[in-house]
Amino acid sequence: MTIGQIRVGVGGWSFAPWRESFYPKGLPKRQELDFASRKLTSIEINATFYRTQTPESFRRWASETPDDFVFSVKAHRLTTHRKLLAESKPAIDHFLSSGLLQLGGKLGPIVWQFAPTKKFEAGDFSAFLELLPGQLDGLRLRHVLEVRHESFCVQPFVSLARHHQVAICLAQSDTYPLIPDLSADFVYARLQKSSAAYAAGYCPGEIDIWSGRARQWAKGEQPQDLPYVSGAPEKKRAARDVFVYFISGAKEKNPAAACALIERLKA
Protein backbone atom coordinates (compact mmCIF):
# COMPACT_ATOMS: atom_id res chain seq x y z
CA MET A 1 0.00 0.00 0.00
CA THR A 2 1.26 3.46 -0.90
CA ILE A 3 1.28 5.82 2.09
CA GLY A 4 1.96 9.54 2.08
CA GLN A 5 4.52 11.16 4.34
CA ILE A 6 3.36 12.67 7.63
CA ARG A 7 5.22 15.73 8.88
CA VAL A 8 4.68 17.27 12.29
CA GLY A 9 5.91 20.56 13.70
CA VAL A 10 5.18 23.94 15.24
CA GLY A 11 4.98 27.55 14.16
CA GLY A 12 8.39 29.22 14.15
CA TRP A 13 11.34 28.26 16.30
CA SER A 14 12.14 31.37 18.32
CA PHE A 15 9.97 31.66 21.43
CA ALA A 16 11.46 32.60 24.79
CA PRO A 17 9.56 30.04 26.96
CA TRP A 18 10.87 27.21 24.77
CA ARG A 19 14.35 27.99 26.11
CA GLU A 20 13.09 26.67 29.44
CA SER A 21 11.06 23.70 28.23
CA PHE A 22 12.31 22.58 24.80
CA TYR A 23 15.81 23.79 24.05
CA PRO A 24 18.80 22.61 26.09
CA LYS A 25 19.82 25.07 28.76
CA GLY A 26 22.37 27.53 27.45
CA LEU A 27 21.80 26.69 23.77
CA PRO A 28 22.79 29.74 21.70
CA LYS A 29 19.83 31.33 19.96
CA ARG A 30 21.53 30.91 16.60
CA GLN A 31 21.43 27.13 17.08
CA GLU A 32 17.72 26.87 17.87
CA LEU A 33 16.61 26.05 14.32
CA ASP A 34 19.33 23.41 14.04
CA PHE A 35 18.08 21.77 17.24
CA ALA A 36 14.35 22.07 16.50
CA SER A 37 14.71 20.67 12.98
CA ARG A 38 16.21 17.49 14.40
CA LYS A 39 13.37 16.96 16.87
CA LEU A 40 10.54 17.89 14.49
CA THR A 41 9.94 17.05 10.84
CA SER A 42 8.62 20.42 9.69
CA ILE A 43 8.23 24.03 10.83
CA GLU A 44 5.78 26.64 9.64
CA ILE A 45 7.59 29.94 9.00
CA ASN A 46 5.36 32.72 10.35
CA ALA A 47 7.78 35.65 10.05
CA THR A 48 7.01 35.82 6.33
CA PHE A 49 3.44 36.85 7.17
CA TYR A 50 4.61 40.10 8.77
CA ARG A 51 7.57 41.20 6.68
CA THR A 52 9.41 40.28 3.51
CA GLN A 53 12.38 38.01 4.13
CA THR A 54 15.60 38.00 2.16
CA PRO A 55 16.89 35.25 -0.14
CA GLU A 56 19.86 34.99 2.21
CA SER A 57 17.55 34.11 5.10
CA PHE A 58 15.87 31.33 3.17
CA ARG A 59 19.26 29.95 2.10
CA ARG A 60 20.51 30.00 5.69
CA TRP A 61 17.41 28.24 7.02
CA ALA A 62 17.77 25.54 4.37
CA SER A 63 21.45 25.05 5.19
CA GLU A 64 20.80 24.65 8.93
CA THR A 65 18.28 21.84 8.62
CA PRO A 66 18.48 18.13 7.69
CA ASP A 67 18.13 17.04 4.07
CA ASP A 68 14.65 15.60 4.58
CA PHE A 69 13.29 18.57 6.54
CA VAL A 70 10.48 20.70 5.07
CA PHE A 71 9.28 24.24 5.81
CA SER A 72 5.81 25.52 5.17
CA VAL A 73 5.67 29.25 4.57
CA LYS A 74 2.92 31.68 5.49
CA ALA A 75 2.30 34.21 2.72
CA HIS A 76 2.66 37.90 3.48
CA ARG A 77 -0.54 39.43 4.83
CA LEU A 78 -0.59 42.03 2.05
CA THR A 79 -1.52 39.21 -0.33
CA THR A 80 -4.71 38.28 1.53
CA HIS A 81 -5.75 41.13 3.84
CA ARG A 82 -7.46 43.31 1.27
CA LYS A 83 -10.98 44.16 0.16
CA LEU A 84 -10.61 42.83 -3.38
CA LEU A 85 -8.61 39.63 -3.65
CA ALA A 86 -8.69 39.86 -7.42
CA GLU A 87 -6.25 42.76 -7.11
CA SER A 88 -3.65 40.70 -5.23
CA LYS A 89 -1.39 39.80 -8.16
CA PRO A 90 1.37 42.40 -7.51
CA ALA A 91 1.57 41.39 -3.84
CA ILE A 92 1.51 37.67 -4.69
CA ASP A 93 4.25 38.05 -7.28
CA HIS A 94 6.37 40.09 -4.87
CA PHE A 95 6.00 37.46 -2.14
CA LEU A 96 6.75 34.51 -4.41
CA SER A 97 9.87 36.24 -5.78
CA SER A 98 11.22 37.19 -2.34
CA GLY A 99 13.46 34.13 -2.04
CA LEU A 100 11.25 31.10 -1.33
CA LEU A 101 12.95 29.14 -4.08
CA GLN A 102 16.16 29.24 -2.05
CA LEU A 103 14.58 26.53 0.10
CA GLY A 104 14.65 24.22 -2.90
CA GLY A 105 13.22 20.81 -2.08
CA LYS A 106 12.64 21.93 1.50
CA LEU A 107 9.81 24.21 0.40
CA GLY A 108 6.54 22.72 1.58
CA PRO A 109 3.04 24.20 1.38
CA ILE A 110 2.39 27.93 1.19
CA VAL A 111 -0.32 29.10 3.61
CA TRP A 112 -2.61 31.92 2.50
CA GLN A 113 -4.26 33.12 5.71
CA PHE A 114 -7.27 35.41 5.45
CA ALA A 115 -8.55 37.93 7.98
CA PRO A 116 -11.33 36.78 10.35
CA THR A 117 -13.58 39.47 8.84
CA LYS A 118 -13.07 38.27 5.25
CA LYS A 119 -16.28 36.70 3.97
CA PHE A 120 -16.65 34.21 1.15
CA GLU A 121 -17.44 35.87 -2.17
CA ALA A 122 -17.24 33.18 -4.83
CA GLY A 123 -16.31 35.42 -7.77
CA ASP A 124 -13.58 37.34 -5.99
CA PHE A 125 -12.19 34.24 -4.32
CA SER A 126 -12.12 32.37 -7.62
CA ALA A 127 -10.19 35.27 -9.16
CA PHE A 128 -7.66 35.04 -6.32
CA LEU A 129 -7.12 31.31 -6.83
CA GLU A 130 -6.49 31.91 -10.53
CA LEU A 131 -3.50 34.03 -9.47
CA LEU A 132 -1.76 31.19 -7.60
CA PRO A 133 0.76 29.41 -9.84
CA GLY A 134 1.16 25.66 -9.70
CA GLN A 135 4.91 25.88 -10.14
CA LEU A 136 7.67 28.45 -10.11
CA ASP A 137 10.91 27.95 -12.04
CA GLY A 138 10.19 24.24 -12.22
CA LEU A 139 9.48 23.86 -8.50
CA ARG A 140 6.00 22.64 -7.59
CA LEU A 141 3.98 24.95 -5.36
CA ARG A 142 1.36 23.57 -2.96
CA HIS A 143 -1.19 26.07 -1.69
CA VAL A 144 -3.23 26.08 1.53
CA LEU A 145 -6.22 28.32 2.27
CA GLU A 146 -6.73 29.24 5.91
CA VAL A 147 -10.10 30.97 6.05
CA ARG A 148 -11.47 32.35 9.30
CA HIS A 149 -15.09 33.34 8.65
CA GLU A 150 -18.15 31.11 8.97
CA SER A 151 -19.36 32.11 5.51
CA PHE A 152 -16.77 29.69 4.05
CA CYS A 153 -18.58 26.70 5.57
CA VAL A 154 -20.48 26.06 2.35
CA GLN A 155 -20.32 23.59 -0.53
CA PRO A 156 -19.36 26.21 -3.18
CA PHE A 157 -16.15 27.05 -1.29
CA VAL A 158 -15.17 23.39 -0.98
CA SER A 159 -15.96 22.83 -4.66
CA LEU A 160 -13.86 25.85 -5.63
CA ALA A 161 -10.88 24.60 -3.61
CA ARG A 162 -11.19 21.15 -5.19
CA HIS A 163 -11.38 22.63 -8.68
CA HIS A 164 -8.09 24.45 -8.10
CA GLN A 165 -6.55 21.56 -6.14
CA VAL A 166 -5.64 23.73 -3.16
CA ALA A 167 -5.91 22.43 0.40
CA ILE A 168 -8.34 23.87 2.90
CA CYS A 169 -6.57 24.27 6.23
CA LEU A 170 -8.14 22.17 8.96
CA ALA A 171 -8.05 24.62 11.87
CA GLN A 172 -8.78 23.15 15.28
CA SER A 173 -9.71 26.30 17.15
CA ASP A 174 -12.16 27.76 19.65
CA THR A 175 -12.41 30.88 17.49
CA TYR A 176 -12.34 29.90 13.82
CA PRO A 177 -14.50 27.47 11.81
CA LEU A 178 -13.51 23.85 11.31
CA ILE A 179 -13.57 22.83 7.65
CA PRO A 180 -12.04 19.33 7.46
CA ASP A 181 -13.08 18.66 3.85
CA LEU A 182 -10.29 17.28 1.66
CA SER A 183 -9.62 19.23 -1.51
CA ALA A 184 -6.06 18.46 -2.66
CA ASP A 185 -3.48 15.69 -2.75
CA PHE A 186 -2.20 16.68 0.69
CA VAL A 187 -3.68 17.62 4.06
CA TYR A 188 -2.76 20.62 6.20
CA ALA A 189 -3.87 20.87 9.83
CA ARG A 190 -3.19 23.64 12.36
CA LEU A 191 -4.05 22.44 15.87
CA GLN A 192 -4.62 25.42 18.15
CA LYS A 193 -6.02 23.98 21.37
CA SER A 194 -2.98 22.89 23.37
CA SER A 195 -3.44 23.27 27.12
CA ALA A 196 -1.05 24.00 29.94
CA ALA A 197 -2.90 21.33 31.95
CA TYR A 198 -1.06 18.56 30.07
CA ALA A 199 2.67 17.94 29.93
CA ALA A 200 2.43 17.40 26.18
CA GLY A 201 -0.20 20.08 25.59
CA TYR A 202 -2.84 17.48 24.74
CA CYS A 203 -3.96 14.47 26.73
CA PRO A 204 -2.75 11.07 25.43
CA GLY A 205 -6.20 10.27 24.10
CA GLU A 206 -6.21 13.37 21.91
CA ILE A 207 -2.76 12.57 20.59
CA ASP A 208 -4.06 9.11 19.69
CA ILE A 209 -7.03 10.63 17.82
CA TRP A 210 -4.86 12.92 15.72
CA SER A 211 -2.40 10.12 15.10
CA GLY A 212 -5.22 7.96 13.77
CA ARG A 213 -6.53 10.72 11.54
CA ALA A 214 -3.07 11.45 10.17
CA ARG A 215 -2.58 7.79 9.31
CA GLN A 216 -5.94 7.68 7.53
CA TRP A 217 -5.15 10.80 5.51
CA ALA A 218 -1.75 9.41 4.57
CA LYS A 219 -3.45 6.29 3.18
CA GLY A 220 -5.80 8.44 1.09
CA GLU A 221 -8.75 7.83 3.39
CA GLN A 222 -11.19 10.32 4.90
CA PRO A 223 -11.73 10.06 8.69
CA GLN A 224 -15.40 9.62 9.50
CA ASP A 225 -15.37 11.41 12.87
CA LEU A 226 -15.13 14.98 11.54
CA PRO A 227 -18.02 17.36 10.65
CA TYR A 228 -17.63 17.81 6.90
CA VAL A 229 -19.17 20.76 5.09
CA SER A 230 -19.54 18.94 1.79
CA GLY A 231 -21.80 15.96 1.41
CA ALA A 232 -19.67 14.68 -1.47
CA PRO A 233 -16.29 13.25 -0.44
CA GLU A 234 -13.11 14.18 -2.27
CA LYS A 235 -12.12 11.56 -4.82
CA LYS A 236 -10.30 8.54 -3.45
CA ARG A 237 -6.52 8.75 -3.66
CA ALA A 238 -3.79 6.20 -3.17
CA ALA A 239 -2.04 8.43 -0.65
CA ARG A 240 -1.75 11.97 0.65
CA ASP A 241 1.11 13.80 2.30
CA VAL A 242 0.08 15.19 5.68
CA PHE A 243 1.27 18.28 7.52
CA VAL A 244 0.26 18.80 11.15
CA TYR A 245 1.32 21.86 13.15
CA PHE A 246 0.70 22.76 16.75
CA ILE A 247 0.00 26.50 16.78
CA SER A 248 -1.15 28.99 19.43
CA GLY A 249 -3.06 27.65 22.44
CA ALA A 250 -0.63 27.04 25.28
CA LYS A 251 2.25 27.84 22.93
CA GLU A 252 4.90 26.87 25.47
CA LYS A 253 3.60 23.27 25.19
CA ASN A 254 3.50 23.00 21.42
CA PRO A 255 6.96 21.44 20.86
CA ALA A 256 6.08 18.76 23.41
CA ALA A 257 2.78 18.13 21.62
CA ALA A 258 4.54 17.80 18.28
CA CYS A 259 7.14 15.42 19.73
CA ALA A 260 4.38 13.34 21.35
CA LEU A 261 2.57 12.99 18.04
CA ILE A 262 5.78 12.07 16.22
CA GLU A 263 6.47 9.35 18.77
CA ARG A 264 2.90 8.07 18.59
CA LEU A 265 3.14 7.81 14.80
CA LYS A 266 6.23 5.64 15.17
CA ALA A 267 4.33 3.09 17.27
C-alpha beads as a LAMMPS data file, in Angstrom:
LAMMPS data file: protein, C-alpha beads

267 atoms
266 bonds

1 atom types
1 bond types

-500.0 500.0 xlo xhi
-500.0 500.0 ylo yhi
-500.0 500.0 zlo zhi

Masses

1 110.0

Atoms # bond

1 1 1 0.000 0.000 0.000
2 1 1 1.259 3.462 -0.900
3 1 1 1.281 5.821 2.089
4 1 1 1.959 9.541 2.079
5 1 1 4.522 11.163 4.335
6 1 1 3.356 12.668 7.628
7 1 1 5.216 15.732 8.878
8 1 1 4.682 17.272 12.286
9 1 1 5.914 20.561 13.701
10 1 1 5.182 23.937 15.236
11 1 1 4.978 27.548 14.157
12 1 1 8.391 29.218 14.154
13 1 1 11.343 28.259 16.301
14 1 1 12.144 31.374 18.322
15 1 1 9.968 31.662 21.433
16 1 1 11.459 32.596 24.794
17 1 1 9.556 30.037 26.959
18 1 1 10.866 27.215 24.769
19 1 1 14.345 27.991 26.113
20 1 1 13.089 26.675 29.443
21 1 1 11.057 23.702 28.227
22 1 1 12.305 22.578 24.799
23 1 1 15.810 23.794 24.046
24 1 1 18.798 22.605 26.093
25 1 1 19.822 25.073 28.763
26 1 1 22.369 27.528 27.452
27 1 1 21.796 26.689 23.774
28 1 1 22.790 29.742 21.703
29 1 1 19.834 31.329 19.961
30 1 1 21.529 30.908 16.595
31 1 1 21.435 27.126 17.080
32 1 1 17.716 26.870 17.866
33 1 1 16.610 26.049 14.320
34 1 1 19.327 23.411 14.037
35 1 1 18.083 21.773 17.242
36 1 1 14.353 22.070 16.498
37 1 1 14.708 20.670 12.976
38 1 1 16.209 17.488 14.399
39 1 1 13.373 16.964 16.867
40 1 1 10.537 17.892 14.490
41 1 1 9.944 17.046 10.843
42 1 1 8.622 20.418 9.692
43 1 1 8.234 24.029 10.831
44 1 1 5.776 26.645 9.642
45 1 1 7.586 29.937 9.005
46 1 1 5.363 32.721 10.352
47 1 1 7.776 35.652 10.052
48 1 1 7.011 35.821 6.328
49 1 1 3.439 36.850 7.174
50 1 1 4.607 40.098 8.766
51 1 1 7.571 41.197 6.678
52 1 1 9.411 40.285 3.511
53 1 1 12.379 38.009 4.131
54 1 1 15.603 38.002 2.155
55 1 1 16.886 35.245 -0.143
56 1 1 19.859 34.988 2.210
57 1 1 17.554 34.114 5.104
58 1 1 15.867 31.327 3.166
59 1 1 19.259 29.951 2.104
60 1 1 20.508 30.001 5.693
61 1 1 17.410 28.239 7.017
62 1 1 17.775 25.543 4.369
63 1 1 21.448 25.045 5.192
64 1 1 20.802 24.654 8.931
65 1 1 18.275 21.836 8.616
66 1 1 18.475 18.125 7.693
67 1 1 18.133 17.045 4.074
68 1 1 14.649 15.596 4.582
69 1 1 13.294 18.571 6.537
70 1 1 10.479 20.705 5.071
71 1 1 9.283 24.236 5.807
72 1 1 5.811 25.517 5.171
73 1 1 5.670 29.253 4.569
74 1 1 2.920 31.685 5.492
75 1 1 2.295 34.206 2.721
76 1 1 2.664 37.904 3.480
77 1 1 -0.540 39.429 4.826
78 1 1 -0.588 42.034 2.047
79 1 1 -1.524 39.209 -0.327
80 1 1 -4.709 38.277 1.532
81 1 1 -5.752 41.128 3.838
82 1 1 -7.459 43.308 1.273
83 1 1 -10.976 44.160 0.162
84 1 1 -10.614 42.826 -3.376
85 1 1 -8.610 39.630 -3.648
86 1 1 -8.691 39.857 -7.425
87 1 1 -6.251 42.761 -7.114
88 1 1 -3.647 40.701 -5.233
89 1 1 -1.393 39.805 -8.160
90 1 1 1.374 42.399 -7.508
91 1 1 1.570 41.391 -3.838
92 1 1 1.509 37.668 -4.688
93 1 1 4.246 38.051 -7.278
94 1 1 6.368 40.089 -4.868
95 1 1 6.005 37.465 -2.141
96 1 1 6.750 34.514 -4.412
97 1 1 9.866 36.239 -5.780
98 1 1 11.219 37.185 -2.343
99 1 1 13.459 34.129 -2.035
100 1 1 11.245 31.104 -1.326
101 1 1 12.950 29.136 -4.080
102 1 1 16.165 29.241 -2.046
103 1 1 14.576 26.532 0.105
104 1 1 14.651 24.219 -2.901
105 1 1 13.224 20.808 -2.080
106 1 1 12.642 21.930 1.499
107 1 1 9.805 24.209 0.398
108 1 1 6.542 22.723 1.578
109 1 1 3.039 24.198 1.382
110 1 1 2.394 27.934 1.193
111 1 1 -0.318 29.104 3.605
112 1 1 -2.607 31.919 2.503
113 1 1 -4.260 33.119 5.713
114 1 1 -7.272 35.406 5.453
115 1 1 -8.547 37.926 7.981
116 1 1 -11.327 36.775 10.346
117 1 1 -13.578 39.467 8.838
118 1 1 -13.069 38.268 5.246
119 1 1 -16.283 36.695 3.974
120 1 1 -16.648 34.208 1.150
121 1 1 -17.443 35.866 -2.168
122 1 1 -17.240 33.181 -4.832
123 1 1 -16.306 35.418 -7.765
124 1 1 -13.581 37.340 -5.991
125 1 1 -12.186 34.244 -4.323
126 1 1 -12.117 32.370 -7.616
127 1 1 -10.189 35.265 -9.158
128 1 1 -7.663 35.038 -6.321
129 1 1 -7.123 31.313 -6.831
130 1 1 -6.493 31.908 -10.530
131 1 1 -3.499 34.025 -9.468
132 1 1 -1.759 31.192 -7.598
133 1 1 0.755 29.409 -9.845
134 1 1 1.160 25.660 -9.704
135 1 1 4.906 25.883 -10.144
136 1 1 7.674 28.450 -10.108
137 1 1 10.913 27.954 -12.043
138 1 1 10.188 24.242 -12.224
139 1 1 9.479 23.861 -8.495
140 1 1 6.002 22.637 -7.593
141 1 1 3.976 24.945 -5.361
142 1 1 1.365 23.575 -2.959
143 1 1 -1.187 26.069 -1.688
144 1 1 -3.232 26.083 1.535
145 1 1 -6.217 28.316 2.275
146 1 1 -6.726 29.243 5.911
147 1 1 -10.101 30.972 6.048
148 1 1 -11.471 32.346 9.300
149 1 1 -15.087 33.336 8.650
150 1 1 -18.152 31.109 8.974
151 1 1 -19.360 32.114 5.506
152 1 1 -16.771 29.695 4.046
153 1 1 -18.577 26.705 5.566
154 1 1 -20.482 26.059 2.354
155 1 1 -20.321 23.589 -0.535
156 1 1 -19.362 26.209 -3.176
157 1 1 -16.149 27.049 -1.290
158 1 1 -15.168 23.388 -0.984
159 1 1 -15.958 22.832 -4.664
160 1 1 -13.857 25.846 -5.635
161 1 1 -10.882 24.604 -3.609
162 1 1 -11.191 21.154 -5.189
163 1 1 -11.382 22.631 -8.678
164 1 1 -8.094 24.454 -8.105
165 1 1 -6.550 21.559 -6.136
166 1 1 -5.644 23.728 -3.159
167 1 1 -5.909 22.427 0.396
168 1 1 -8.341 23.865 2.903
169 1 1 -6.573 24.271 6.230
170 1 1 -8.143 22.172 8.960
171 1 1 -8.052 24.619 11.875
172 1 1 -8.781 23.145 15.279
173 1 1 -9.706 26.304 17.150
174 1 1 -12.164 27.764 19.648
175 1 1 -12.413 30.879 17.487
176 1 1 -12.336 29.900 13.820
177 1 1 -14.500 27.468 11.809
178 1 1 -13.507 23.850 11.312
179 1 1 -13.568 22.826 7.650
180 1 1 -12.040 19.332 7.459
181 1 1 -13.079 18.656 3.852
182 1 1 -10.288 17.278 1.664
183 1 1 -9.624 19.232 -1.505
184 1 1 -6.062 18.459 -2.655
185 1 1 -3.484 15.686 -2.749
186 1 1 -2.200 16.683 0.691
187 1 1 -3.685 17.622 4.061
188 1 1 -2.755 20.621 6.196
189 1 1 -3.873 20.868 9.826
190 1 1 -3.191 23.640 12.356
191 1 1 -4.050 22.444 15.866
192 1 1 -4.621 25.417 18.148
193 1 1 -6.021 23.985 21.374
194 1 1 -2.984 22.895 23.374
195 1 1 -3.443 23.271 27.121
196 1 1 -1.050 24.005 29.944
197 1 1 -2.897 21.330 31.953
198 1 1 -1.058 18.563 30.073
199 1 1 2.669 17.943 29.931
200 1 1 2.425 17.398 26.181
201 1 1 -0.198 20.078 25.593
202 1 1 -2.839 17.482 24.737
203 1 1 -3.959 14.471 26.733
204 1 1 -2.753 11.070 25.426
205 1 1 -6.200 10.270 24.100
206 1 1 -6.214 13.369 21.909
207 1 1 -2.756 12.574 20.591
208 1 1 -4.065 9.108 19.689
209 1 1 -7.031 10.628 17.825
210 1 1 -4.856 12.919 15.716
211 1 1 -2.402 10.119 15.103
212 1 1 -5.225 7.959 13.769
213 1 1 -6.534 10.718 11.544
214 1 1 -3.069 11.452 10.168
215 1 1 -2.582 7.788 9.308
216 1 1 -5.938 7.677 7.528
217 1 1 -5.153 10.803 5.508
218 1 1 -1.750 9.407 4.575
219 1 1 -3.447 6.286 3.178
220 1 1 -5.798 8.435 1.090
221 1 1 -8.752 7.832 3.391
222 1 1 -11.193 10.322 4.897
223 1 1 -11.734 10.061 8.688
224 1 1 -15.400 9.616 9.504
225 1 1 -15.365 11.413 12.865
226 1 1 -15.130 14.981 11.536
227 1 1 -18.018 17.364 10.649
228 1 1 -17.631 17.808 6.901
229 1 1 -19.172 20.764 5.093
230 1 1 -19.536 18.939 1.793
231 1 1 -21.802 15.955 1.405
232 1 1 -19.668 14.681 -1.473
233 1 1 -16.285 13.252 -0.435
234 1 1 -13.107 14.182 -2.266
235 1 1 -12.123 11.560 -4.816
236 1 1 -10.298 8.536 -3.448
237 1 1 -6.518 8.753 -3.661
238 1 1 -3.787 6.202 -3.172
239 1 1 -2.042 8.432 -0.648
240 1 1 -1.746 11.967 0.654
241 1 1 1.112 13.795 2.301
242 1 1 0.080 15.186 5.676
243 1 1 1.274 18.284 7.517
244 1 1 0.262 18.802 11.153
245 1 1 1.325 21.858 13.147
246 1 1 0.697 22.764 16.750
247 1 1 0.005 26.497 16.781
248 1 1 -1.148 28.987 19.435
249 1 1 -3.064 27.650 22.441
250 1 1 -0.627 27.038 25.276
251 1 1 2.248 27.840 22.933
252 1 1 4.901 26.867 25.471
253 1 1 3.604 23.272 25.193
254 1 1 3.504 23.000 21.416
255 1 1 6.961 21.435 20.862
256 1 1 6.076 18.765 23.414
257 1 1 2.780 18.131 21.623
258 1 1 4.540 17.804 18.277
259 1 1 7.144 15.424 19.725
260 1 1 4.383 13.345 21.351
261 1 1 2.567 12.989 18.036
262 1 1 5.780 12.073 16.220
263 1 1 6.472 9.346 18.771
264 1 1 2.903 8.074 18.586
265 1 1 3.138 7.815 14.800
266 1 1 6.235 5.644 15.175
267 1 1 4.333 3.092 17.273

Bonds

1 1 1 2
2 1 2 3
3 1 3 4
4 1 4 5
5 1 5 6
6 1 6 7
7 1 7 8
8 1 8 9
9 1 9 10
10 1 10 11
11 1 11 12
12 1 12 13
13 1 13 14
14 1 14 15
15 1 15 16
16 1 16 17
17 1 17 18
18 1 18 19
19 1 19 20
20 1 20 21
21 1 21 22
22 1 22 23
23 1 23 24
24 1 24 25
25 1 25 26
26 1 26 27
27 1 27 28
28 1 28 29
29 1 29 30
30 1 30 31
31 1 31 32
32 1 32 33
33 1 33 34
34 1 34 35
35 1 35 36
36 1 36 37
37 1 37 38
38 1 38 39
39 1 39 40
40 1 40 41
41 1 41 42
42 1 42 43
43 1 43 44
44 1 44 45
45 1 45 46
46 1 46 47
47 1 47 48
48 1 48 49
49 1 49 50
50 1 50 51
51 1 51 52
52 1 52 53
53 1 53 54
54 1 54 55
55 1 55 56
56 1 56 57
57 1 57 58
58 1 58 59
59 1 59 60
60 1 60 61
61 1 61 62
62 1 62 63
63 1 63 64
64 1 64 65
65 1 65 66
66 1 66 67
67 1 67 68
68 1 68 69
69 1 69 70
70 1 70 71
71 1 71 72
72 1 72 73
73 1 73 74
74 1 74 75
75 1 75 76
76 1 76 77
77 1 77 78
78 1 78 79
79 1 79 80
80 1 80 81
81 1 81 82
82 1 82 83
83 1 83 84
84 1 84 85
85 1 85 86
86 1 86 87
87 1 87 88
88 1 88 89
89 1 89 90
90 1 90 91
91 1 91 92
92 1 92 93
93 1 93 94
94 1 94 95
95 1 95 96
96 1 96 97
97 1 97 98
98 1 98 99
99 1 99 100
100 1 100 101
101 1 101 102
102 1 102 103
103 1 103 104
104 1 104 105
105 1 105 106
106 1 106 107
107 1 107 108
108 1 108 109
109 1 109 110
110 1 110 111
111 1 111 112
112 1 112 113
113 1 113 114
114 1 114 115
115 1 115 116
116 1 116 117
117 1 117 118
118 1 118 119
119 1 119 120
120 1 120 121
121 1 121 122
122 1 122 123
123 1 123 124
124 1 124 125
125 1 125 126
126 1 126 127
127 1 127 128
128 1 128 129
129 1 129 130
130 1 130 131
131 1 131 132
132 1 132 133
133 1 133 134
134 1 134 135
135 1 135 136
136 1 136 137
137 1 137 138
138 1 138 139
139 1 139 140
140 1 140 141
141 1 141 142
142 1 142 143
143 1 143 144
144 1 144 145
145 1 145 146
146 1 146 147
147 1 147 148
148 1 148 149
149 1 149 150
150 1 150 151
151 1 151 152
152 1 152 153
153 1 153 154
154 1 154 155
155 1 155 156
156 1 156 157
157 1 157 158
158 1 158 159
159 1 159 160
160 1 160 161
161 1 161 162
162 1 162 163
163 1 163 164
164 1 164 165
165 1 165 166
166 1 166 167
167 1 167 168
168 1 168 169
169 1 169 170
170 1 170 171
171 1 171 172
172 1 172 173
173 1 173 174
174 1 174 175
175 1 175 176
176 1 176 177
177 1 177 178
178 1 178 179
179 1 179 180
180 1 180 181
181 1 181 182
182 1 182 183
183 1 183 184
184 1 184 185
185 1 185 186
186 1 186 187
187 1 187 188
188 1 188 189
189 1 189 190
190 1 190 191
191 1 191 192
192 1 192 193
193 1 193 194
194 1 194 195
195 1 195 196
196 1 196 197
197 1 197 198
198 1 198 199
199 1 199 200
200 1 200 201
201 1 201 202
202 1 202 203
203 1 203 204
204 1 204 205
205 1 205 206
206 1 206 207
207 1 207 208
208 1 208 209
209 1 209 210
210 1 210 211
211 1 211 212
212 1 212 213
213 1 213 214
214 1 214 215
215 1 215 216
216 1 216 217
217 1 217 218
218 1 218 219
219 1 219 220
220 1 220 221
221 1 221 222
222 1 222 223
223 1 223 224
224 1 224 225
225 1 225 226
226 1 226 227
227 1 227 228
228 1 228 229
229 1 229 230
230 1 230 231
231 1 231 232
232 1 232 233
233 1 233 234
234 1 234 235
235 1 235 236
236 1 236 237
237 1 237 238
238 1 238 239
239 1 239 240
240 1 240 241
241 1 241 242
242 1 242 243
243 1 243 244
244 1 244 245
245 1 245 246
246 1 246 247
247 1 247 248
248 1 248 249
249 1 249 250
250 1 250 251
251 1 251 252
252 1 252 253
253 1 253 254
254 1 254 255
255 1 255 256
256 1 256 257
257 1 257 258
258 1 258 259
259 1 259 260
260 1 260 261
261 1 261 262
262 1 262 263
263 1 263 264
264 1 264 265
265 1 265 266
266 1 266 267
